[in-house]
Amino acid sequence: MAQAAGVRAGARAARPPVSRLRAAAAAPPAPPPAKRSSAPLFLLVAGLVALTRLPFLGPGFGADPDAWRVAWAARVLATTGRYEASRFPGYPLQEMLSALIVRGGPLALNGASALLSAIGAGCFALALRRLGSRDAAIAALALASTPAVHLASLTAMDYAWALGFALAALALALGGRAALAGVLAGLAIGCRITSAGFLAPLALAFAHVVPPGSRLKAIARFGAAAIAVAVLAWLPVMLTYGAGFLRFYESGTPRLLYVIKNASVDLWGIPGTVALAAAVGALLVRGARVPRETSAPGAPRLTAAWASGIAIYALAYLRLPIKAFYLIPVVPFALLLLAQRLPRPAFVAVCVALVASPWILEVSQPGRLDSPGWTTGTVRLEAGGRPWVLDLLHGPVLVDHARRERGMRYVDRALEAARRLPGESVVVAWDWLPQIRVRLGGKRDGRVEYVYRLTAAELAELRSRGAGLYDLAGAEEENVKVDGVSLRENGSRPLVEVP
């Protein structure tokens, strides 16, 4: 009894007076804690990414001939007002915007890609912060440093443009901005039609952040805005080519080794591939168990969003697995998924490996004009019955820069040699043709005509005219592969020797 009375007395003593409760109820609520500004994070990431691009914006528009095709299409539009797809199915928004700045040359077009990649990385950092990640900056730098992403941002092509707009749409989607996110997604589709693969993951992201009562309405606003902007962007292509624009480059399926190489070391780099393989192995061992501390909290809808993005682009890549660039959209989805599944230290380690990937370790095949030479730090390997070069001291960015320099020098020598040819001559240029056309302003230089390939009938017609026939590096092999006829057996000679 005495003990119970003591408990009651203690409870009465702990209870605040009624007057104090009324005063507390009348007082205004305490202000919410101030949110950290996102601007410093965005500017830090975007600035660092831009700085890593500036020294490598040349020479030329890029090692990929498609970059020179973009430059040509932009020049045609700028000088004639006529839209011409750089290659099918077309990349209209990027091509049209490039026409506005093409007079600035490689620095302008490559610089625009670098700028879009920096903006995209900054937006990816904002998206991670909105998901509660404490490693937003290093993860965004890892995205921008992934070798395929880094290399794409140094050329005149559309990959960095599409990714930049798509990542801005992702950040807006996670902020609940339906219409504006749809506009940015539509711009991404206008740059590259395969950016439509972002729509489903972004819709699932909306389903996570928007309250249930307004969820369907927000997703509908997002989808309507994206489709409307995309249709407007694609009008020039549809008006110029009609329904025939919807065609894709066909080149056959490469060997399985190249398919795997594109999806691994060419996409992620060697350090990044090793780190990712270890991380995925750890996830398989752990199974469905989620560690206590991850870089970003997970949620079923978000997991489904990121996994669906990976699946969409992996299947699209298998349709035409010829370039690592086609897998660039997988990179942000993979990082988002790993951020919510890996232990935080492991996720940071993967990001650090990706940041290092552009600068160290590159594997390539020797014996071609664009292959690196034997230098200190290179190791000869054998894989798939073919020789390979592993460069220990130069990563993909440095090797690509040297490749671009060699390519420009080779075309310099070819153009100089062609000007000394006697009489009418035809040069089969293959993938060197886009660069030659941009540099000459066309496919003719005096009495010399440059062509991509030649059929048997065209070769016979040239022989009947007595025209001289020459070829550039790689043209003989490509002509035999595609047209089934040897240039050399029809009297062609190398225009210049490959060093």
Secondary structure by P-SEA (a helix, b strand, c coil): caaaaaaaaaaaaacccaaaaaaaaacccccccccccaaaaaaaaaaaaaaaccccccccccccaaaaaaaaaaaaaacccbbbbcccccccaaaaaaaacccccaaaaaaaaaaaaaaaaaaaaaaaaaacccaaaaaaaaaaaaaaaaaaaaccccaaaaaaaaaaaaaaaaacaaaaaaaaaaaaaaaccccccaaaaaaaaaaacccccaaaaaaaaaaaaaaaaaaaaaaaaaaaccccccbbbbcccccaaaaaaaaccccccaaaaaaaaaaaaaaaaacccccccccccccaaaaaaaaaaaaaaaaaaaaccccccccccaaaaaaaaaaacccaaaaaaaaaaaaaccccbbbbbccccccccccccbbbbbcccbbbbbbccccaaaaaaaaaaaaaaaaaaaaaaaaacccbbbbbcccaaaaaaaaacccccccbbbbccccaaaaaaaaaabbbbbbccaaaaaaaacccccccccccccccccc
